[in-house]
Structure formats: structure tokens, C-alpha cells
């Protein structure tokens, strides 16, 4: 009989909370795609880095700028990268809570200065899900973040950051 008030309340909820519910649904979908394919994307980045590091070592071999350069995969969630000099760097790339985190210290000369190693930088790459559930990553939290559509693109960017001290 007098159920008009409850019908009005339901309509108000539908009207006011629709966008929040849709945004929640989109975020849940994004997290599902990231959780199902994020590790694979990270593994492809690690493979591309391994190839790029090998090529860089080969190109510098025998040159005065050649130095020990290493890349070590630690499980499925972490890649450790280091170079002792010209330029030096100490870096860790991690798949962490549905993001990829690059934590590094670097310099032009010879590594090992505790003051410089303590001055680490961290870049967070967040996953984005595009049309047809295409996965990519975006650098940082800028208004216009740099996007990397392919794992090889992210690996190239990381190489440029580390070797361009």
C-alpha cells in the first residue's frame, strides 16, 4: 500500500551510486586481468632485460668502459641488476602487489660509495587494462604517465635509465 517511499529510496540509490558501482566493477575487472596476466608481463620484461644485458656486455667487451655487469632473476617476482663502474648501478625490479617497482641507485664513476647507494630512487609502474583486456604499464603517478604497451618497451626504458647515469 504505502511502499512508494521504498521505491523512491531504491531509485535514489540507483541514481546516486551507479557511477561508484560502475567504477568498482571496472577496478575489479582490471585487478582480475592484472592478477591473471601481470606475472607473465613481468616475466617477459625480465627475459627482454636478460637479452639486452647480454647484448650490452658483448658490445662493451674489450673496451675500457667494460665492467662487471650482472642480471640475476630471483624467483618469479624479482630481478637484481648491477654494474660496477662507468656507469655503476645497483637495481632491483620487483613485481609487487600488482605493480612493477624499479628501486635503484646509480652514478657515473665507480660504485660502492655508501652515501650514493643510500640515495636510491624508486619508480612505480602501474598496470593498465585497455580495450580487449590488453595489458600495459604506466610510469609513476603523473597526470600524463608514460605508457609501455609491450614488455620489451619497458625493458628498453629500464636499460636507458640504468645505463644513462
N, C-alpha and C positions, 0 to 999 in steps of 0.2 A: 504494500500500500504506500507507505511513505519511504521508499527506497531511492528516491531521486537524489538524496544527499550523497549516498554511497556511489551512485553512478557518476555524479559530478566529481566526487573525490577521485575516482578511478580515472576520469577524463583529465583531471588536473595532473595526476601522476604521469599519464601517458604524454601529456603536452610538455610538462616541465622537465621530466627526467629522460626523455627519449634520446637526446644528444649524449648525455652521460652514459646511458646504457649502450648506445652505438659505439662510443669511444672505448668503453670497456670491452666490448666484443671484438673490436679491431685490435686492441692491445693483446687480448688473449690469443687471437689468431696469429699475430706477429710472434708472440712468445712461443707458440706451438711450432711455427716454421723454424724459428731460430733454434729451439731445442732439438728439432729433428735433423737440421742440416748445418748448424753452426760449427760443430766439431769437424765435419767434412770440409767446410770452407777453411777453417784454421789449418787442418792437415795439408790442404793444397797450398796455403801460404807457406807453411814450413818446407814443403817439397820445393817450391819455387825459390825460397831463400837458399836452400841447400845447393841447388843448381847454380844460382847466382854467385854464391860464395866460392864454389869450385871454379867457376869461370874467372872470377876476380883473382883468386890465388894464381891461376895459370897465367893470366895476363901480367901479373906483377913479378912472377918468378924470375930471379936473376937480376932484378932491378934493385937499386939502392933503397927504394921505398918499400921493398918486400919485407914483411914481418909475419910473425905467427898470427894466423887468423883462424879462429875456430868457431864451429857451429855444432851444438850438441842438443839433440832432442831428448827431453826428459819426460817420458810418458807421452800421453796424447794431448796434454794441456800446456806444455812449456817448451820453449826453445831458448837456449842460452847462447849468446854470441859474444865473441871477444876478439880484440885485436890489440897487440902490444904497443904499436907505435905507428906514427906517420900515416894517417891519424890513428889514435888509440880510441877504443871504446869498450865498454862493458855494458851489455844489454840483455834484458830478459823480455821475451814476448810470451804472454800468457793468455789462454782462453779462460776467462773468469766471469762467472755469473752472466752469461750470455753477452759478454763483450770481449774484445781483444785489447789487451793492455800492453803498451811498449814502455818499459822502465829502463832508462839508460843514462850513462854518464859518458862524456867524450871530450877529446881535446886534440890539439894539433901535434903535440910533441910525443913524449913517451908517457905511457900510463903508469899508474902506481901512486901518484900524489894523493894522499888521503883526503886532502881538502877538496880536490876536484872530484874525486869519486863520491864524496858525500854530497856534492851538488848535482843530484840526479834530477832528471826530467821525466815526467810521466805523460804519455799521450793515450787517451782512451778512444777506441774505435767502437762505435755502437752499431749494432746490426739494424738494417732497414729492410723491409719486405715490400717489394714493388708489385706491379701487376703480374698476374700468373705466379705469384709467390716467388718471384726472383729475389734472391738474397744478395745484398751488398753491404758494405760497411761505410760509415761516415766518421770522419775525423773530428774529435772534440765536440764541443757544445756550442760552437759559433752559430750565429744566425744563418749563415750560408756555409754549412760544413762541406769540406771536400769529400767527394764520394768516390769509392773504389768498387766498381762493378765486378771485377774479376780478382781472384786471389793473387794472380801474377802482378796486377796493378798495385795492390797493397805491398807485396814483397818488393817491388821496384821502389816504391816510396820509402820503405824502411831502409833499403840499401842506400838511397840518396841521403837520407837523414844521417845514417851512421857514418858513411864514408866522406861526407862533405863537411867535416869539422873545420 
